[in-house]
Amino acid sequence: VQMTTLSMLRVNTYSLVLLMLIRTCNAGQAWTGPNSRVSSGGVALVSEDGLRQWRPPSYKQRLGITQSNFESRNVSSGRWQNNGHLDIEDAP
């Protein structure tokens, strides 16, 4: 009985993490808007006006966590001035 409970817990934890990843991706698409494009580096989505960027979840070795980044700036080119993080706990 205990082994079955542990297996179910692992499946449920994985399902919750997967749901969080999907919600994070939806939030990123909402952040960048309907006409967003893939960044020149091929890693992020950039809003049509170039003022918002979203980087999908990735594992940050130095921090030991998985994060997604929501970035913004006041002009459509140059450095990103603001960078918000969404931490995803227990990500695979």
C-alpha positions as CSV (number, residue, x, y, z in Angstrom):
1,V,0.0,0.0,0.0
2,Q,2.8,2.4,0.9
3,M,4.5,1.9,-2.5
4,T,1.3,2.6,-4.4
5,T,0.9,5.8,-2.4
6,L,4.4,6.9,-3.2
7,S,3.9,6.2,-6.9
8,M,0.6,8.1,-6.9
9,L,2.4,11.0,-5.2
10,R,5.1,11.1,-7.8
11,V,2.6,11.1,-10.6
12,N,0.5,13.8,-9.0
13,T,3.6,16.0,-8.3
14,Y,4.7,15.6,-11.9
15,S,1.2,16.5,-13.1
16,L,1.2,19.6,-11.0
17,V,4.7,20.6,-12.3
18,L,3.5,20.0,-15.8
19,L,0.4,22.2,-15.2
20,M,2.6,24.9,-13.7
21,L,4.9,24.8,-16.8
22,I,1.8,25.1,-19.1
23,R,0.5,28.0,-17.1
24,T,3.9,29.7,-17.2
25,C,4.0,29.3,-21.0
26,N,0.5,30.8,-21.2
27,A,1.5,33.7,-19.0
28,G,4.6,34.3,-21.2
29,Q,2.5,34.4,-24.3
30,A,0.0,36.8,-22.6
31,W,3.0,38.9,-21.5
32,T,4.4,39.3,-25.1
33,G,1.0,39.5,-26.9
34,P,-0.6,38.0,-29.9
35,N,2.0,39.1,-32.5
36,S,5.1,38.2,-30.6
37,R,8.1,36.8,-32.4
38,V,11.0,34.5,-31.5
39,S,14.1,36.4,-30.4
40,S,17.2,36.6,-32.6
41,G,18.8,34.1,-30.2
42,G,15.9,31.7,-30.7
43,V,15.3,31.4,-27.0
44,A,12.7,34.0,-26.0
45,L,9.4,35.5,-27.3
46,V,9.5,39.3,-27.9
47,S,6.4,41.5,-28.1
48,E,5.5,43.1,-31.4
49,D,6.6,46.5,-30.1
50,G,9.8,45.1,-28.7
51,L,9.1,46.3,-25.1
52,R,8.5,42.9,-23.5
53,Q,10.3,39.6,-23.6
54,W,9.6,36.3,-22.0
55,R,12.1,33.5,-21.6
56,P,10.6,30.1,-20.9
57,P,11.5,28.0,-17.8
58,S,15.0,26.8,-17.6
59,Y,17.1,25.3,-14.8
60,K,19.5,27.8,-13.2
61,Q,22.4,25.7,-12.0
62,R,23.8,28.5,-9.8
63,L,20.5,29.0,-8.0
64,G,19.4,25.4,-8.0
65,I,15.9,26.2,-9.3
66,T,13.9,26.4,-12.5
67,Q,12.9,30.0,-13.5
68,S,11.0,31.8,-16.2
69,N,11.8,35.4,-16.9
70,F,9.5,38.3,-17.8
71,E,11.5,41.2,-19.0
72,S,10.6,44.8,-20.1
73,R,12.3,48.0,-21.2
74,N,11.2,51.6,-22.1
75,V,12.5,51.5,-25.7
76,S,12.3,48.8,-28.4
77,S,16.0,48.0,-28.5
78,G,18.9,47.7,-26.2
79,R,19.3,46.2,-22.7
80,W,16.3,44.8,-20.8
81,Q,15.8,47.2,-17.9
82,N,13.4,45.1,-15.8
83,N,13.5,41.3,-15.1
84,G,10.8,39.5,-13.1
85,H,11.3,35.9,-12.2
86,L,8.7,33.1,-11.8
87,D,10.3,30.2,-9.8
88,I,9.0,26.7,-10.5
89,E,9.5,24.4,-7.6
90,D,10.0,20.7,-8.0
91,A,10.5,20.9,-11.7
92,P,12.0,17.8,-13.3
